[in-house]
């Protein structure tokens, strides 16, 4: 295939194919780095591995990793946003295909949502360190890019929710934002090391007996019941 220029001067043909292939290779290598970072984080979700460790696990040179990410914080912030985007996409799909009454759809959503969170505790563990450890280490431009990605996905899920639950335009994203904030807060209260939870001086306190999944299910049910009961 030969390359040729259009009237605008753009390159078509072989060079366009090469450009597309290079972009795909770059994205694939970025995913390899993120998957290596996730694998390491799953081994110990209470501390972040180094860039050197991520490079070794990914089979890449440390310098190559730095071509894609400025720091370990940017690696894990990108991983966090990637996984949230995937989850938010699933939420949008859920509401696009949900059936039943508003109450039935909402109950099914809460069950689906809590099950996903419980199946992936690393998501909330990483989310819990995002504000204090990851975001402050990012440049303003990098942080803005991640926030734009997250908010855009949330807007899409909010619109799907509005159609399924008969909400006003713009109301879905606001309710989802508060929904996520509640999830984050409950996780941070409940996520205790077992040694702390079982300590004789603390084991009798209600905080030591928090069941994150059960409490989240009840809290979200109460929250959404109140939200849907408001005049619309």
Secondary structure, DSSP 8 states (H G I E B T S, - for coil): ---EE-TT--EETHHHHHHHHHHHHHHHHHHHHHHHHHHHHHH-TTS---HHHHHHHHTS-HHHHHHH-SSHHHHHHHHHHHHHHHHHHHHHHHHHS--S-HHHHHHHHHHHHHHHHHHTHHHHHHHHHIIIIIGGGS-HHHHHHHHHHHHHHHHHHHHHHHHHHT--TTHHHHHHHHHHHHHHHHHHHH---HHHHT-TTTTTSGGGG--HHHHHHHHHHHHHHHHHHS--
